[in-house]
Amino acid sequence: MAESSLSSLIGREIRSWGSDPWQLALISWLPLVLFAALWWIFSAGIVTDLGIGVVDLDDSRLSRTLIRQLDATPALRIASRPLSVHEGRRAMSNAEIGALIVIPYDFQARTSKGLKPDVTAFYNGQFILIGKAVKSALFQAQATLAGRIDGGLALAQGAALPQAAGLAVPVVPQLTPLYNRGMDYALFLVPAVIPALWQVVMIIGMLNAIGREHREGSWEQWLEPGPLKAFIGKMLPYVLVYWVMGIGFLLSFHLLGWPVRGSWALIITAQGLTVIATAVMAGFLFVLVDDLPRSLSLAAAYTAPSFAFLGVTFPASDMPSLALFWRSLIPVCHFMDIQISQMSRAADFGAVALDFGALVLFLVVLPLVVLRLAPGTEDS
């Protein structure tokens, strides 16, 4: 006889974990290992000691000073001194260096005449972070060297020290980052990558739970109490486990010193709605094809690219209409809008009400899931 009460359905699902090591891994140690690995990958926080090569065609006192200035920047480290541009480009192609800087033959001569010599930097444009680090460090070294030269010329012409400093650097910009003050890449990426991975783990775990009924031949027995009750009884343990897991990674952000300037309650509520929306979409993907391997393939296509649509590495406001439409179908994208607004800007509820509404709107799919689970629809 089938277990008909909701509590017995929940107990039945929890007991099944003991006989399914893969399912147990998906709700326990595997996500924790993946989250910890992601944090470890980005734990350095900032880019330092990026190995570059320098081709010094001038070999003058000024060019050597510039090289020392480059090596003194935190982001760069002179790892190679190729004798020619061709040799340096070959080192870049072999990934021996991240970038190549070429100082021209007439560097010191043109500088002493007040002309502007061209210092060329080559880097792989596919690695945006490397390019950004090289450009920033090169600008910093060039500005420092130019300030020393212009200041020295002003002092030689009899200017006072404050006036010489003003002539060397006439404008000093004041740059004040508002949220990620240390430009920490871990703070920039990890709070986004982990929710994206969290959603992938969730939907795989939920699909595997539904597919097990097919695999073990217990599909009809599972649905005897009614499709809605059966679906809720199966999904509720996963909703609670993954919600607690989400709260756990939010607490880990706090322990790492990453601030939550807004409402913890709003983020935690959004996490719960995200888990529920993911459960509904897991059910929808399964009943769409009525097969575990194919539904997992659909889930991979549905959730794996979600990080690209979060609006973290590329602003959502500049995405084309098709990308925005796809983004609206992914629960974690709405959650990330809420999380960013609370962690960084301390926005009020009105600023994120539409995202909360979008998460609730995923429940519209639930009747379709229940209708497809109803006895008699599987064969049709």
N, C-alpha and C positions, 0 to 999 in steps of 0.2 A: 504494500500500500504506500502511496506517495505521501511524503511529508507535506502538509498543506499550510501550516502556520508560517508566518514570516520568520519567526525566530528559529524554527526548525530548518527552514531553507538556508538561513544564514549559518546555522551550525553545520549543516551538510557541506556548505562551501568551505568553511574553515577546516573541517575534518579532511577534506580532499587535499589540502596542502601537504599533509604528511606523506601522501603517496605520490606526490609530483615534485621532485627536487627542482625541476626547472621553474615551475610556478612559484615555489618557495623562494628561489633565488631572485625572481623578479619583484618580489614584495619585501625583500629583506636586504641581504648583503650586496647583491649586484649593483643596485642603484647607488649605494653608499660608496662602493669602490670606484664607480664611474665618476661620482661627484668629487671624491677626494683626488682622483687622478687629474681631473680638469683643474681643480684648484692648484695642484702641484705644478702643472704645466705653466700656469700663468703667475705663480707665486712670486717670481722676481719683481713683478710690478712694472718696472720701467726698463727700457732698452739700454744696456750698458756694454761697453767693450765690443762693439760690432767691428769685426775685422775688415779692414779696407786696405787697398794698395795705393801707393803714391808713386807716380812717375815724375821725377824732378829733372826736367830737361834744362833748367837754368843753372842748378847747382850753385846758387849764390847764397850769401849770408841771409838775405831777405826770404828766399824760398825755404831755407832751412828753418827760419823763424816761423814761417807759416806752417810747416810740417809739425813743429813742436806745439803750436797752438792747436792744430787738429788733434794731435795725440793727447792733449790736455783736456779736451772736451769729454764729458762723462760717457757720451754715446759711442765714441769711436776709439779704435785702437789700431795703430799702424802695424799691420800684420805682414806686409810684404812691400818690398821696394823694387818693382820690376824695372829693368833697364830700358824698356821701350813700351810704347802703347800697345803694340801687337802682343807682346809677352803679357802685359797686364790684362788685356781682353781675354787671352787664353786662360789666365788664372780665374777670371770671372766666369767663363764658360764651364770650367771644371769645379765651380762652387768653392774655390779655395779662398776667395775674398767676396765680401758682399757688395763692394763698390770700388770704383777706380777713379782717382783724382789725378789730373794731369796739369802740372805747372809748366807754362810755356818757356821757351828759350830766353825771351827778352823780359822776363818778369820784373827783375830789379831795375833794369835800365828804363823801362817804360814807367815804372812807378816813380823813379827819381825825377822824371821829366813831367810828372803830373798827369800822365796818360793812364788809361785803364787797361791793364793786361787782363786777358781772359783766362781764368782758371776753370777748367772743364771737369765736370763730374759725370761718370757713367754709372748707372745702376740698372738693375732689372726692374722695369716698370710694373711687372706682375706682383712684386713684393712691395706693396704700398707703404708698409711700416718702415722698411729699410730706406726707401726713397725719402720718406719724411724725415727720418733720423739723419740721413746724410745731408739733406738740404738745410736742416736746422743747425747742425754742427758746423757746416761750411760757412753759413751766414754768421754764426757766432764767432768763429775764428777770424773770418774776414773783417768783421766789425771791430774786433779787438785789435787786430793788426793795423787797420786803417786809423783807428783812434790813436794808437801809439805814434804812427808816422805823422799824422796831422798835428797832434799835440806837440811832438818834437820840433816840427817846422815852425809852429807858432812861438814856442819858447825861444828858438834860435833867432826869430825876428824881434824879440824883445817883449813879447806879450807876458803878462802876469799869469801865474799858474791857473787861477780860476777862469781867466779869459781863454787861456790855451785849452783848457778842458771843454769849455763851451764851444770853441771853434772846432775841436776834434769831434765832439758828439753834440751837434746843435739841438737835436730832438731826442729825448729819452722817453719812449712809450712806457706807460704803466699798464701792464697786462695782469688782470685779476680774474683767474678762473673762479666761477661761483660755486660749482658743485664738486667736481673732482679736482681738488686744488693741487694735488701732487702729480696730476697727469698719470695716474696709476692705471696701467692696462689691465691689471687683475680686477680692479674696481669697475673698469669700463666693460670688460667682457664676461667675467664669471657670473655676475648676477643675471646676465642674459642667456649665456650658454647653458647653465644648469636648468632653468625652467624649460628651455627647448628640449633638452635631453630628458627631463622629467616627464614631459608629455609623451615622448616616444616610448619610454619605459611603461608608462601607464597604459597606453593603448595596446601595446603588445601583451601586457599582463592580462588586460580585460578580454582581449580577443582570444587569448589562449584558454582563459576560463570558459568562455562560451563554446569554443571549439572542442573542449574536452568532452562535452556532452555528446557530440557527434562521434568522437573517436571511441568512446567507451560504450556507445549504443544506448545511452540513457536519456536521449533527447525527449522522447515522449513522457517518460517518468518525470523528468525535470519540469515539463510544462503542464503537468496534470493540475496543479493548483490554480492555473490561469497564467497567461503569458505575462501580464503586468506584474503580478506578485512574484512569479518566477524570476523575471528579469531584475526586479528590485532586490530580491533576496540574494541573487548572485552578485550584483554589482555593489551592494551596500558595504560589504567588508573591504572591497578594494577602494571605494570612495574614502572610507575612514582611514585606511592604511596610507594611501597616497596623500591624503590631506595632512595627516600627521607628519609624513615625510616632507611635505612642502613647508610646514611650519618649522621643521627641524633645519632645513637649509636656510630659512630666513633667520633663525636664531644663530646659525653659524656665521652669517654675515655680520651680525651684531658682535659676536665674539671676536671676529677679525678686525673690529674697529670701523666697519663700514656703516655710516650713519643711516638711520631711518628718520628723516626729519618730519615726516607726516604721521599719518594714523596707522598704527599696527593693525587695528581692527579692520580697516578697509582692505589692507593687503591680505589678511588672513581670510576675510570673507570672500575676496576675489579668488583666492586659492581654492576654497571649497566649491565655488561655482565653476571654476575651471575644471576641477576633477569631475564634477557631475556632468558638465558639457562633454568632456572627453569620454565618459562612460556611455552617454547617449550616442556619440559618434562612433564608438567602437561597436555598439549594437547595430547601428545603421550599416556600417561597412560589412559586418558579417552577414546580415540578412540580405544585403544587396547581391552577394554572390553565393551565399550558403555553402561556403567552403573555407576552411581555416587557412591553407596556404595562399589562396588567392586574396582572401581578406587581409592577410598580413602584407602581401605585396601592395594592395591598395593603401594600407596604413602607412607603409614606408613612403609611397609617393605623396601621401597626404601630409605627413608630419615631418619627414626628414628635412625638407627645405625650409622649415618654419623659421630657423634662425635668420635666414636671409630676408624674411618678411617682417621681422620684429621692429624694424625702424631704428636699430641701434647703430649698425655699421653704415647704413644708407637711410637717409630721412624718408619716412613714409609719405611726407607731403610732396616729394618729387617722384614718387613711383607712378608708373602709368596706370590707367584704369583697370586693366586686366590684373595687374599685380595687387592693386588695392582690393579688387573683388576676391581674389584668392586669399588675401590676408584676412578679410572679414570672415572667412570660413574656418579659420584656425583659432581655437579657443585661447591658446597661450599668447597670441598676439594682443588680444584685448587685455589679458592679465598683465602683460608687460607694460602696456600703456598706463595701467593703474599703478603697478609697482614703481615705474620710473617717476611718475607724478608724486608718489608718496616718499620715496627714498631721496629724491633730489629737490623737489620743489615744494613739498608740503601743501599740495593743492587741496582745495576743499572738495566735498562730495559732488558739487555741481559740475566741476571740471571733468569728472570721470563717470558721471551718471550714464552717458551713452555707452561706455564700455561695459558697465554693469548690466545695462539693458541688453546689450548684444550677447553677453554670457547667458542671461536668462532666456533669451530667444532660442538658444539651441534646444530647449525643452520642446519646441514645436516639432522636432523630429521624433520625439518619443512615441507619439501615437502611430507613426509609420512603422517603427520598430515593433511595437506590440501587435499591430495588424499583421505584419509579416510573420511574427512568431506564432500567431494563432493556429491551432490545428487545422489542417486541410489546405493551408496556403503554401506549405513547403513543397508539396508535389506539383502544385500549379505553377 
